[in-house]
Every structure is written in structure tokens, then in C-alpha cells.
Amino acid sequence: MDLLRAIFVDPFVQMIGAPDLLAQTIWEGFVGGVLYSLIALGFVLIYKASGVFNFAQGIMMVFAALTLVGLHEKGVPAWIALLLTVAVMYGLAVGIERLVLRPLVNQPDIILLMATFGVTYFLIGFGELVFGGNPKSMIAKELWLPDGSIDIHVMGGKVELQKLDIAAAAIALVMVASLALFFQKTRIGRALRAVADDHQAALSVGVSLNQIWVIVWFTAGVVALATGIFWGARSDVSFALQVVALKALPVLILGGLTSVPGAIVGGLIIGIGEKLGEFYWGPLLGGGIESWHAYFIALTFLLFRPQGLFGEKIIERI
Amino acid sequence: MTEASHEILLEVENVSLSFGGVRAISNVSFDIRKGEIRAIIGPNGAGKTSMLNVVNGFYHPQEGRITYLGRSRSRMRAHEAAEQGVARTFQNVALFKGMTTLDNIMTGRSLKMKRGLFWQALRHGPALAEEIEHRRICEEIIDFLEIEHIRKLPVGALPYGLQKRVELGRALAMEPTLLLLDEPMAGMNLEEKEDMSRFIVEANRLRGATIALIEHDIGVVMDLSDRVVVLEYGRKIADGVPDVVKADQTVIDAYLGVGR
């Protein structure tokens, strides 16, 4: 009885008792969620256009952040380093298209998945070779990212908002909105959806697969860079950061691998759910539940919607 | 049927194509004249679809030359073929299943859209005008094919006959010079076949598309086409106007089998 009470009653009493604490927890979850969404978005973009589950997405994030910081360490001014990093991500997209995707066109999915493992190990090795393996700190100040925090007084208490988190959320929103516009309204967007549906038919109307793949991998690279900057600013830039990408898996399970809105809403649900769970229910289990809690939330959702929140309904004509 | 000129649009010379040890096409030559409806017939496995795939650049033949619009080359490339007005439909309908009828047909306009991505994303100024113009062309095709009622439906859920029509619509949206139709009437009932025949003839006459057509319904082929080429086991066994081909003993043997 006491246990049930501790699970189903006490946490909610706590929430109502201290609304400012609740708001603070939700805000922190929201910011984490936004970053999960961005990582998941990288997976979704590539999966939609090339049917590849890109295992290298996490390391692309680390590699982008590392290139940025590494270039700056070598004396390149911050903003130029940022531009150069974008150029490097473009080069990476072209390289992956030429050397990995093009030779493997029409191969089974599992082969392409394995090839992205290859890309992962290449990037780890290459990144270490060029920039060294020790953790670096993100050049947040040089990129004019704000630090410090704002206090908002609400509901008889105060909520502390990190300015960096506000900036992260704002930039993530802008990126998501422009990606949505790009993919819904332009010919490239239509071409991208066409490629995702049927390679041959796309070729027959004159869509160039190679061009689409470069665009998609480049976009995923830029998304990885943005995620890398903000995640790097919250901790350090090191190869350990790629584990964060594993948090995108429950987001993908939840949102559906093919849905951009799914990645966003899924990321927010996981982010907020994770923080609430950790803060209000974590102590019951002695803490430390954040490493598996996200999967628990995703599985609970899957019980009710096996195709994910926004996954495509599977229409099969027989 | 139409006043086909004698100007040659496409010429295929001595083309051979094999996959490993399997010979799909051996030393086939034929031409397509501007404005005609050219049928390619033959028993299953004769290499008809392979031939279309060679013409629009999906397959690259090991030998032979292809002359299209006066330019001779050893192989077509899919992207180049699309840019130069070769459009096609597929034997097993290849539509973008998640998109609506209208969006599917709009993809046929991809190569004709010239305005920058930025303006397209904002739907502003010249890009908006351009989008409206393309939309108008697509709506006109939708009218022509009598599929107004399914404009906004995702094509994955449509019945087969309608999917075939949408696919033809996407090809027509490319304003094709040469339209390749791979079994446009397979699996259709009589009424649907009549509709489709009408669309093909009108696409040819009113829209000026030269058409290459693979079809198994010999009645339809004889009615529609100006000239017929017959393939068997990857070789050409006959070529000429329908009446001559129909009476050709090799063709009759190929279709009915022959005691040896």
C-alpha cells in the first residue's frame, strides 16, 4: 500500500505543493528534449531520403563540434571556423555519397547500415588523428552564445532559465521551421519525398539521386553541428558525447522513423518525461534511472501505438 | 493513324544487353519516327521492358548505339533522358505512394522549375507565379485524364486502374517528346482499356508526344499503333505496319508455338 501511494500519490502531491519546482523541471526537460529532437531529426532526414538508418549520426555531431573547436584552437577566428566547419560537413556529405552510397546503390538495407558503422569508425579515427582525443570546451562565448541565467518569478517561487538553453531552444525552433518549409514547399523537398518512395520512378522524372543524397547528408551534417555546439556547451566536446545519440533511439521509436513532426514531439515527450521521472520517481528506486527511463516511456507508448506517434500508416494492397 | 513524318526521333542500332551470362537483348535495331505510335510486342521474357530501360537510361547496353534527337551515343543516362523529354510509365506502377495524386503529377514538373529554392520555400514573388503556372498545367492534365475526384487522395490507396492513370499523368506533366508506356493496360477491364486507349491517342495527337508502347493485348496494339516491332528471346523477328506483322509467319509461330 505504501509503495502504491509512493508511486501514484506522493509525486503529484509534491508537484502541486511546489509548482515553481515543477515548472523548473519541465523547462529543463524541454531543453533536453529540444536537443534530442535535433539529433532525431538528423536520423529522420537520412532515413526518409535514402532508407538508411545512419548509425554515424552521433559521431557526426561530435565530429562537427570537434572540427569547430579544433579549428579555433589552431588559431582560426570563431566565425570563420564555423563557416569552415559547415564546408567540412558539405565535403563529408559529398564523400559519403561518392564512396559509400553510390557504390552500394540497390544493396539490402543491412549492408548500408553496416556501411554507416564503417563511417562511424572512420570519423572517430580521423577526428582523433587531426584534433587529438582529449576533451575540449565549446567556444560558446566566441560564438556570442549568452551565458548566465534569468530568474522568472511565478507561482510564489522562481524558475531559473539558463540563457544558453533559451538560445538553444530558439535556434532549434528556427532550424526545424526552415527545414519544414524547405521539405514541404520546394521542388527539392518534393523530389526528396519522391526518392524516399520509389528510386526508379524518381529517376524517370529526372530527379538526380546523387544530388538529393548530398543535400540530405549535408543537411543532417548541419543539424549535427548545431546539436554539437549546444550539447558541447553544456558539457565538454569529447567522443563520449556520441552516447547522447543513443537517447535519440527512444525518440525515434516514439515518433516514427519517417516523421519530422514525430521527431520533434517525440523528443519533447522523452526530454520532459525523463526529467519528471528522474526528479519525482527517481528517488524511489535510489536514483540513476535516467539511463533507461527514456526507453521505458517509449515502450509504454508503443503498447498503444505500434507504428509510433506519427509513423506512416502502412497501406498494403494485396 | 496520325500523320507521322519520316523524320526519325530515336534510332537504336545493334544494341545488345546481357546480365552476367544471360542475354536479354541481342543485336536489335529499330527506329521511332517523330509523331508515331510505335508498339513493341513479343512473348513474356522477350526483352521488351529491357529495351525501354535501355532507351531511358536505366540499363546500359554493352554494345550498340542510340541516336536520340540527332545525337548518337553508346548509352543514355537516366537523368539526361528525362531532361531531353523522355518520360515513361512502369509495368508495375511506380508511383510515390505516400503523396497525393496532385503531388505525384507535380513531380513531373521538377525539371521545369527554375526559381531559387529560397523563393520557393517562401512562396513569394516569381516563384509563386511559377508554382501557379505549373499547378495550372497539372490541373489541366488532371482534367484531361478525368481524375479530378482523386486529386487530393494519397495514391497508395487508389484502385489499380486509377494508379495507372496517375502514372500516365505524371509522365505527361513532363511534356514528353518521347513517351514510353510499359503495358499501360495490363490488368484492366474492357472499359478501362478503352479509356486508356483514348488517352494514349489524344496524348499523341493533341499533345504531340511520340509514343513507344509495350502491350500484350494484340487487338489494342493493332488498333493504336502505326508500326510494330516484334521481339522474341531478345531478338527482333519482325518490324512493320500492323497488317503485315499480323500476317508474318514467324510472328504467328512465336505467339502460338510451333512444332519442330
Chai-1 contact restraints between the chains, C-beta under 6 A:
chainA,res_idxA,chainB,res_idxB,connection_type,confidence,min_distance_angstrom,max_distance_angstrom,comment,restraint_id
A,L181,B,A121,contact,1.0,0.0,6.0,A-B,restraint_1
A,F182,B,A121,contact,1.0,0.0,6.0,A-B,restraint_2
A,K185,B,Q120,contact,1.0,0.0,6.0,A-B,restraint_3
A,K185,B,A121,contact,1.0,0.0,6.0,A-B,restraint_4
A,T186,B,L117,contact,1.0,0.0,6.0,A-B,restraint_5
A,T186,B,Q120,contact,1.0,0.0,6.0,A-B,restraint_6
A,T186,B,A121,contact,1.0,0.0,6.0,A-B,restraint_7
A,R187,B,S110,contact,1.0,0.0,6.0,A-B,restraint_8
A,R187,B,M113,contact,1.0,0.0,6.0,A-B,restraint_9
A,R190,B,T107,contact,1.0,0.0,6.0,A-B,restraint_10
A,A191,B,S110,contact,1.0,0.0,6.0,A-B,restraint_11
A,A194,B,F96,contact,1.0,0.0,6.0,A-B,restraint_12
A,A194,B,T107,contact,1.0,0.0,6.0,A-B,restraint_13
A,D197,B,F96,contact,1.0,0.0,6.0,A-B,restraint_14
A,D197,B,K97,contact,1.0,0.0,6.0,A-B,restraint_15
A,D197,B,G98,contact,1.0,0.0,6.0,A-B,restraint_16
A,D198,B,A94,contact,1.0,0.0,6.0,A-B,restraint_17
A,D198,B,F96,contact,1.0,0.0,6.0,A-B,restraint_18
A,Q200,B,A94,contact,1.0,0.0,6.0,A-B,restraint_19
A,A201,B,A94,contact,1.0,0.0,6.0,A-B,restraint_20
A,L203,B,A78,contact,1.0,0.0,6.0,A-B,restraint_21
A,S204,B,R88,contact,1.0,0.0,6.0,A-B,restraint_22
A,V205,B,T107,contact,1.0,0.0,6.0,A-B,restraint_23
A,V205,B,G108,contact,1.0,0.0,6.0,A-B,restraint_24
A,V205,B,S110,contact,1.0,0.0,6.0,A-B,restraint_25
A,G206,B,A82,contact,1.0,0.0,6.0,A-B,restraint_26
A,G206,B,E83,contact,1.0,0.0,6.0,A-B,restraint_27
A,G206,B,S110,contact,1.0,0.0,6.0,A-B,restraint_28
A,G206,B,L111,contact,1.0,0.0,6.0,A-B,restraint_29
A,V207,B,S110,contact,1.0,0.0,6.0,A-B,restraint_30
A,S208,B,H79,contact,1.0,0.0,6.0,A-B,restraint_31
A,I315,B,G156,contact,1.0,0.0,6.0,A-B,restraint_32
A,I315,B,A157,contact,1.0,0.0,6.0,A-B,restraint_33
